[in-house]
């Protein structure tokens, strides 16, 4: 399966990364990552902040559309 055009460079780079490296990075993040606790639950244990090892990439037109939506929302909230 081919990668979407916006992911082309990332796909190429991932193909060059040794297979065990991503696994070791993920383990390191789990060991020293940022945590938070949910109080009020019976098991108020610390949890890792969700983290995507692979970044989400948006092509410019989609990114501009998403930014426009966020700017509109922020302006509306500022007017309240």
N, C-alpha and C positions, 0 to 999 in steps of 0.2 A: 504494500500500500504506500503510495507516495504522500509525502508531507504537503500540507498546504503551502502555497508560495511564501507566505509570511514566516513560516517555520523552516524554510530551506536551509539557512545558515546554521540555525540551531541543530537541525537534524544532521547536517554534515559534521558539526563539532561533536555531537553525541556519539556519532559513529567512530570517532577517533579516541574517545575516552576509554581507558581500560575498564573492563566490566566490573571489577571489584571496587573501583573508586567511588561510584555513586552509592553503593551499599555502605561503604565505610563512612562516607559523609553523612548519610542518613543516621547511622548509629551514633556518630559524634553529636549531631543535632539533638537526638533523643537524650543523650547523656548530659549536655550542657545547654540545651535550648531554653527558651523563655517559657515560663509556666504561669498559670493562674489557678485560682481555687474558686469553686462555686460554693458559697456558703449557704446554709439552709438546707442542703441535701444531707441525707444520712451519712453518705461517704463524701465528706468535703475534702477529698484528696486533690492534690495539685494535678493539673492536666497541662499538656503541652499546647502552646498556641499553634493552631493549624498552620502548616507550612507546605507549600508545593515546591518540591525539588526542581521540577521543570516549570519555568516561568510561562505565564500565559501571554501570548503575543497577539496583538491586534494590528491588522493592516491599517494604514493611515485613514482611509475613508470611514472605517468602523470606529476607530479611535476618536476621530473628530465628532462623529455622531454621539458617542457615549459622553464625551466631554461636554458637548452642548447640553445634554440632558442634565448632567451634574451641575453645571453652571446655573441652569434655570432653577433647579431645586434649591440651590444655595441662595439664590436671589430671593426666591419666595420665602424661604425661612428667615432671611434677614429682615424682610418686611413685616414679619409677625411681631 
